[in-house]
Amino acid sequence: MLERACRGERQVFFVTGGSGVGKTALVETFVAQAGVFSGLWVARGQCFEQYGPGEAYLPVLEAVGRLCRAPGHERLVTLLRQQAPLWVAQLPWLLSAAEREALQRELLGVTPARMMREMAEVLETVTAEAPLVLVREDLLWSYGATLDLLAWLARRPDAARLLLIGTYRPVDVIQRGHPVKAVQQALQRQGRCQEVPLAGLSAGAVAEYLTARLPGRHLPEALPQLIFQRTDGHPLFLVTLVEDWLARGVLGEWDGQWRLTVANTDVALGVPVSLHQMLAHQLERLTPEEQRVLEAASAVGVTFSAAAVAAALARDVVAVEEQCESLAQRQQWLRPVGIAEWPDGIVVGHYAFIHTLAQHVVYQRIAPALRVPLHQRTGTRLEEGATPRPVHHLRPPLRRDAGYRLR
């Protein structure tokens, strides 16, 4: 995409994925490696959650401001002064006091829509001289003006050596009803953007990471698979867990080899504090009803059926399955693993926690006194479900007075 952008075909792509899956790491690595392109300019802006009145175009202003401060970018300052006075007014450190006062008088009554036109013209002028990568991270916290500008730049027909990169977490976008997904889908229908969705690492990739992180010594044969099972290949979980084990001496060097100091069954227990806090914070953002469903599900196991959870909560199975399905569709905590018919005839959806560590954190939230009844009700329902239902003849009973004949 960068190569196409350097040929004058403006490019837009979104890097998407859950928290800790490596969006920022991927973008940072790409930007570092993109330095091989001669004269490439890179501007980065971060979107942040704001608790008061927000400022339109804040991440773009941040990116442009950083670029103006960088050595060798005096040309951009000149272009902004000439072609984008509205943007210069938002970067007052570029002007003297007299210039700011004169500019404010000049811009009285100017419509905000003009800012998009000004920035488009500046970027097209800049990219005629040097290719530009414009990065905007965490678009979830962006305002409508920033998304409007992104869409405007993507749809412009003029040639531009411009590559726009945006990152966001789909789960939060769906939960909050943020318009960034709609903007992306509209651009995709027009063939003007692409998406790079990130998922967890494979077992082989986890083994590669461990070899790179723990070089020069032989690794226990079971270690890569153990860590993969524990983290489900989630990059942040993987890195944090390995560092936690090294810090606590669970994993160490002896006689030229890396060794686990405890049995595999014991090392699976516990969650690093930072991960526990992160997952607990995500859990608290769910509704109380969703939290209760997840707590009951964690008592059943990493994989569970909606019927077992409904039994644990003593609630209607349809309502519980709707909650599970909603979380799975939003890619929050759960994923669907199919539909199964129990021996007693009930057909229910089966689900699994997206991460084993997530199930462990949720289960630890349950007060010990409440765990026993949850397990008891679940066990009773599983026992009942394992009992085949009686087989009834589908034909009505034979009645001679109804005209039936024995054959």
N, C-alpha and C positions, 0 to 999 in steps of 0.2 A: 504493500500500500504506500509506503514511503517512496519507493521507486516510481510508482505511478504519479504520486504527488509532485515529485521532482521533475516530471515531464509536463507539469501544468494541469493535471487532472486532480482537482480538489477531492480530498478523501475525508470520510468521517467514519469512525468506528467507536463502538461502545465496548468496554471491558466490564463484564458483569459477573457476579458471584457473591456468595455469602461472606459474612464477616470472617476475616482471617484466612481466606482462601488464596490470597496472594495477588490481588489486583494491583496494589501499589508497587509491590515488588516486581511484577511483570513490567509495569510502565517504566519504573526506574531503570531496570535492566535494559529495556528497549532504548530509552533515551541515551543511556551511557554508550550503548553499542552504535547508536545512530551517528555518533561523532565522526564516523568514517566518511560521511557525506560532507564534502567541502562546503564551508560557509553556511552550514545549517544553523538556523536560529531556533531556540526552544524557549517557550514561555509557559509557565505553569501557574495555575491558580487553584486554590483549595476552597471548596464550599463548606461552610460550618453551620451547625445548628445555632440559630439566633433566638434569643429569648425576649428581645424587644423589637422595635421597628427595624426592619432590615433595609439594606441599601441595594438598590437595583444594580445589576452588573458587577457586584462586588468581586466574584472570582476573576472576571475578565479584567477589571481594574487592577487587581493584584498582579495578574500575569503581565499586563502591559507595564505596570510600574516597575516590576522586577527587571523587565527587559530594558527599560529606559535607563536603569541604574547600571546595567552591565557595561563593561568597557567595550568600546567599538560600536555602540549603538546610538551614537549621536544623530545618525540619519533618521532614526525613528522619532526622536524628539522633534526634529525639524518638520517631519511629515505631519505629526500630530498638531503642531502649531498651525500649519498651513491648511490641513484638510479636516481636522477634527477638533474644533474649538470647544465643543461640548465635553469631549473627553479630557481635554487639557484643563478645563474648569474643575473636573473631578480629581485632578492631580495637581493641587495648588503648589506643591514644592517645585514644579517646573517653571513657575512664573514669579515675577517680582510683585510686590504689593500693588504697584501702579498698573501693571498688566492685568492682575486679577480684577481690579476695580473696573477697568475699561472693558474687560471681557464680560463681566456680569451685566453691565449696561447693554452691551451688544446683544446678549443672548436672552433678554427679556422677551417673554412670549413665544419662545421657540418650543416646538412640540417635542416630547420625549422620543417619538418615533425617528426623529432625525439622527439620534445617536446610532441607530443601527446602520443607517446609510453612511454616516461618517466612518464608522469602524470598517465597514465593507470596503470602502474606497481606500482607506489607509492600508488595510491588509493586502489588497490587490496590488497596490503600488509597491509595498514592501516585498511581496513575494515575487514580483517581477525582477527584483534585484537579488533575492536570496530565498531559498525554501524555508518555510516556517512550520514548526510543530507547536500547536497550541493545546495544552493539556488542562482539563478541568476535572478535578476529582470530587467524588461524593456529590453527584448531581442531585441526590435526594434533597439536599439542603439548599438547592438553588431556587431563585425566584423565577416567576414567569418571564421576566425581561431577559434573563440569561438564556433560557431555553428558546425564546423567540429569536434572539441573536444567533444562536447555534443553527436553528432551522433556516434562518435567512441566509447565513453564510453557506450552508450546505446546498441550498437551492439556486444560488446565483449561477447564471450560465457562463459568465466570463471565466477565462482560464486563470488559474491561481495555483502556485506551488505551495499548497496549504494542506496540512494534515491535522484534523481535529480529533482529539481523543477525549472521551468522557467515561467516567467510571461510576457505577452505582450498585447497590445491593437490591436485587429484584424483590426479595422478601419484604423489605421495608417500603419499597415503592408500591407494592400491591396493598400492603396493610394500610398505608396512609392515602392511597388513591392519588399519588403524585403524578403529574402529567408527563414526566419524562418518558415513561413507557409509550404513551400515545404518540409523542413526538418521534420516538425511535421507529415505531411501527409505520407511521406515515412516511418517513424517509425511506424505510426499507421497501415499502410498496412502490416507491418511485425509483428504486435502485440507486439511492444516494447515500446509503450507509451500510455498514456491516456490524455484526455483533460477534464478540469473542467471549463466549461463556466459559468460565473456569469451574472445574469440578475438583474433587479430591484426587490425590495421587494414587497410582496403582501400587500393588505390592512390590513390583520390580523397581518402581521409582523410589519407594521408601528404602529399599535395600541400597540403591545408589546413593541416596542422601546419607545413610549411615556410614557407608564406605568413605564418603568424602568428609563427613564430620568427625569420624573416628579413624583416621588413617594410620597406616603403619603397623597395625596390630590385627591379629585374627579375631573375628567377631564370633560370638556364640551362634551356632547354626540356627537356633530357634529364635534369635533376637529380632530379625526383621519381621517375621510373621507375627510375633508377639506384639510388637509395636504397631504393626498395621492393623491387627485386630482391635487393639486398644484405642487407636485414634481414627480408624476408618479412612486413613490416608489424608485426613484434614491437615493442611500444611502448618497452620498455627499450632494445632494440638500436637503435631509431631515434634516440631522444634521445641515447644515449651516442655513437653514430657521428657525429651532426651536431656535437656538442660537441667530439669528438676532432678532426674535420676543421677546425673553426674554430680550435682551440688550436694545431694544427700548421701552419696556413696552407694546408691543402689546399683549403679553401674561404675566399674572401675577397672584399672589395669593391675594384673598380677601375672608374674612370670611371662611377660611379653604378650599377654592376651587380654582382651576385654572380657570381663566376667560379670554376671549378675550375682550380687551378694545374698540374695534371698531366692526362695523358690518361685517358679513362675506363677503359681497360684496366689502367692502373697504379693508379688509385685503388681498384680492387676488391681490391687486395692488402692483407693485414694486418688484424688485429683489435685494437681498443682493449684496453689491458692489463686494465682492470677486467672487461670481458666475457670475455676469455681466461681469467682466473682463475676466474670464476664457472662457465664451461662446463667447465673442467678439473676443478673440484671436483665437479660433477655427474657427470662421466664416471668419476671415481675411486670413486664410490659403487656402480657397477655391478660385476657379477661379472667376474673375469678373462676368462672365456669370452666374455661379452657385449662387453667392451672389444676383444678381438681381432677379433670379427665386425665391429664398427663401424670399426675401423682398416682392415680389408681392404675394407669397403664404401666408405670414403672414398677409397681408391685407385682404385676403379672410377669414382666420380663422385657427384654430388648425387643422381642417380637411378640405380638399379642393379637387377639381378636377383639372386635368391638363388643361381642357378647360377654367375654370374660370381664372386660372393664365395666360394662353395664351391671353385671352381677356384683362386682366389687363395690360399686356405688349404690346398688339397689335402685337403679333407674332404668328407664325405658331404653332398649337397645337401639331403636331407631334414632332417638335424640343423641345418644352417645356416638353413634356412627356418623351422624351429621357433623358433630364437633371434630371427630378424627379426620373426616374427609376434608373439612374446611382447612384444618392445619396442614394436611398433606398437599392440598392444592396451592396453598400459599408457600409451600416448601419450608414450613416452620416446624421444627422438631421432629416431624413424622414424615414417612414416605409410605406409599401403598405397596403391598407385597402380594396382592391378589385377593381372590374370593374363595371361600371354602365352605363346604356343606358338612356340618357336624353329623355324627351318627344318629342323633335324635331328630334330624331333619331340618334344623335351622340353617339358613344360608346367610353368612355375615362376611363383612370385609375384614381382612387381616392387614395389619400395619406394623411398622418397625420404627424405632427411634433412628433418626438420621445418624447419630453418633452414640457409641456405647458410653462415652463419658457423659453425654447429656442425660442418658437414662440414670446413671449413677448419681448425678447431681440432683435430679428431681427426686429420686428415692430418698436421699438423705434429708430432704425437706419434710418428710412425713414424720410426725411425732411417733416415737416407738409405741405408745399406747394405741395408736390408730392403725399400726401396721398389722397387728394380729387379726382384727375383724376383717380387714381388707383381704388378707390371705385366706381366712376361713371362708368368706363368701365366694371368693374366686375358686377355691378348691371344691366347694360344694357344687358350683355350676359346672366346672370341668368334669366332675364325676357324673353329673346328670347328663351332660352333653355327650359323654362317651357311651351312654346306654342307647342302643338302637331302639327306635320307636317301633311299636307293633305294626306288623304288616296287615293291612285291611284289604279284603277283596274289593276290587273296583266295581264288579257287577252287583246289582241289587240282589237280595236274597230271592231264591226261587220260590215262587208262589203259584201253585196250580190254578188258583182262581183268577190269576192275572194273565193266564194264557201261556205261561212258560212250560216248556217240555224238557224233561231230562233226555239227554242224548247219550 
